[in-house]
């Protein structure tokens, strides 16, 4: 878990912490959806996964410049 939250220098990276938290919750919702829970919408799960991925991508893009 330490690799997902801290960079190579040991600095805490809050964007990766929240990304890990939200993607973990998304995966739980996705597994629940696969198991037949009907009140979880596929678009909600996929949209929130895409949002986290886009947020981390934008963070890394602006960091390299």
Buried (B, 14 or more C-beta within 10 A) or exposed (E): EEEEBBEEEEEEBEBBBBBBEBBEEBEEBBEEBEEEEEEBEEEEBEEBBEEBEEBBEEBEEEEEE
